[in-house]
Amino acid sequence: MRKILLAGAAMLATTGMAMAAGSATVTLESTVPNVCTIGSTIAPVVFGEGDTSKVGSFTTNCNFSLANISVSFKSANGGLLNAAEEVKAPYNLTYSGVTKAAADITDSTLFIAEPAGTPRNSPKTRNFTVALDGALTVGGTYSDTLTINVTP
């Protein structure tokens, strides 16, 4: 009787182990949103006497490199405004091969959707060019404010 109990216990133990064997898969997931920031300090673009073209720059920092970002510009005055003399000097803004007149970007105007660029999570300098239609000839102070937006 003792042999039967031991044999039964051994059989139960091996059957129990066989039932416990198997495999399972686990899916690991995470979603990190694309984020792109623009540097808070952008040097002014200053035209000297006789200057008709200047290059400005801004810095972006994106946590991705292959997906596109949208870059848009908005001109507050639609040109360089000399308020005291009531004169507005037209100019063109060129960014990434796309040129638009300041008068046409008084709303936030999309210039281009382009890859954020590498390296990820590192500052990237982006240049734009401001070209006046001609030299400034009326005395006084001229100004315009460009708002630059970068969105993933």
TORFI-951310 format. One record per residue (C-alpha): residue in one letter; y, z, x. Coordinates in steps of 0.05 Angstrom, whole numbers, always signed. Example, Ala and Ser with C-alpha at 12.3 -4.5 7.8 and 13.67 -1.06 7.14 Angstrom:
REC;r;y;z;x
REC;A;-90;+156;+246
REC;S;-21;+143;+273
***
This chain:
REC;r;y;z;x
REC;M;+0;+0;+0
REC;R;+46;+16;+57
REC;K;+34;-54;+86
REC;I;+52;-86;+20
REC;L;+117;-47;+15
REC;L;+136;-65;+87
REC;A;+120;-139;+75
REC;G;+160;-138;+10
REC;A;+219;-105;+45
REC;A;+216;-157;+101
REC;M;+213;-214;+51
REC;L;+272;-185;+12
REC;A;+312;-177;+76
REC;T;+302;-249;+98
REC;T;+315;-276;+28
REC;G;+379;-234;+23
REC;M;+403;-262;+90
REC;A;+390;-333;+68
REC;M;+431;-322;+6
REC;A;+489;-295;+46
REC;A;+492;-355;+93
REC;G;+542;-411;+80
REC;S;+610;-437;+99
REC;A;+678;-441;+68
REC;T;+743;-477;+84
REC;V;+813;-450;+81
REC;T;+875;-493;+77
REC;L;+934;-469;+116
REC;E;+1001;-493;+91
REC;S;+1075;-482;+103
REC;T;+1138;-518;+82
REC;V;+1200;-514;+125
REC;P;+1260;-549;+94
REC;N;+1297;-601;+136
REC;V;+1362;-570;+158
REC;C;+1419;-604;+195
REC;T;+1483;-568;+215
REC;I;+1547;-595;+244
REC;G;+1585;-560;+299
REC;S;+1643;-518;+275
REC;T;+1690;-539;+330
REC;I;+1710;-612;+334
REC;A;+1764;-631;+383
REC;P;+1824;-666;+352
REC;V;+1832;-741;+363
REC;V;+1902;-747;+392
REC;F;+1938;-814;+399
REC;G;+1988;-820;+455
REC;E;+2046;-868;+454
REC;G;+2019;-938;+454
REC;D;+1947;-918;+440
REC;T;+1912;-959;+387
REC;S;+1841;-934;+394
REC;K;+1809;-867;+407
REC;V;+1738;-839;+407
REC;G;+1722;-774;+373
REC;S;+1657;-736;+371
REC;F;+1619;-683;+333
REC;T;+1554;-646;+345
REC;T;+1495;-639;+299
REC;N;+1434;-595;+305
REC;C;+1374;-614;+262
REC;N;+1306;-582;+258
REC;F;+1273;-651;+252
REC;S;+1279;-717;+289
REC;L;+1246;-774;+251
REC;A;+1271;-764;+180
REC;N;+1339;-793;+163
REC;I;+1404;-757;+157
REC;S;+1463;-783;+117
REC;V;+1530;-783;+152
REC;S;+1593;-789;+110
REC;F;+1667;-786;+125
REC;K;+1727;-771;+80
REC;S;+1800;-784;+97
REC;A;+1851;-737;+66
REC;N;+1909;-786;+71
REC;G;+1875;-854;+74
REC;G;+1911;-867;+140
REC;L;+1954;-831;+192
REC;L;+2011;-802;+150
REC;N;+2081;-790;+177
REC;A;+2105;-748;+118
REC;A;+2176;-739;+143
REC;E;+2187;-814;+148
REC;E;+2142;-832;+89
REC;V;+2101;-879;+132
REC;K;+2026;-887;+132
REC;A;+1992;-922;+190
REC;P;+1926;-955;+170
REC;Y;+1865;-947;+214
REC;N;+1792;-965;+216
REC;L;+1736;-915;+228
REC;T;+1673;-939;+262
REC;Y;+1609;-898;+265
REC;S;+1541;-922;+287
REC;G;+1561;-995;+281
REC;V;+1592;-988;+211
REC;T;+1667;-998;+204
REC;K;+1709;-978;+144
REC;A;+1783;-974;+131
REC;A;+1812;-904;+124
REC;A;+1841;-925;+57
REC;D;+1770;-938;+33
REC;I;+1742;-870;+51
REC;T;+1786;-824;+11
REC;D;+1723;-801;-25
REC;S;+1664;-777;+15
REC;T;+1637;-844;+36
REC;L;+1567;-853;+63
REC;F;+1570;-890;+128
REC;I;+1497;-892;+147
REC;A;+1430;-860;+140
REC;E;+1398;-855;+208
REC;P;+1343;-815;+242
REC;A;+1366;-746;+262
REC;G;+1345;-760;+333
REC;T;+1312;-720;+387
REC;P;+1307;-668;+411
REC;R;+1294;-625;+350
REC;N;+1332;-559;+345
REC;S;+1381;-580;+399
REC;P;+1453;-604;+394
REC;K;+1463;-679;+391
REC;T;+1532;-709;+403
REC;R;+1552;-765;+357
REC;N;+1613;-809;+370
REC;F;+1660;-846;+324
REC;T;+1720;-891;+338
REC;V;+1788;-891;+304
REC;A;+1826;-957;+314
REC;L;+1897;-965;+289
REC;D;+1918;-1032;+262
REC;G;+1975;-1030;+313
REC;A;+2016;-983;+356
REC;L;+2055;-928;+321
REC;T;+2128;-949;+322
REC;V;+2163;-901;+275
REC;G;+2182;-834;+306
REC;G;+2152;-771;+280
REC;T;+2087;-734;+273
REC;Y;+2027;-769;+243
REC;S;+1965;-735;+216
REC;D;+1902;-744;+175
REC;T;+1843;-699;+165
REC;L;+1773;-727;+168
REC;T;+1718;-688;+135
REC;I;+1649;-704;+163
REC;N;+1587;-687;+123
REC;V;+1516;-689;+150
REC;T;+1458;-679;+102
REC;P;+1383;-685;+111
***
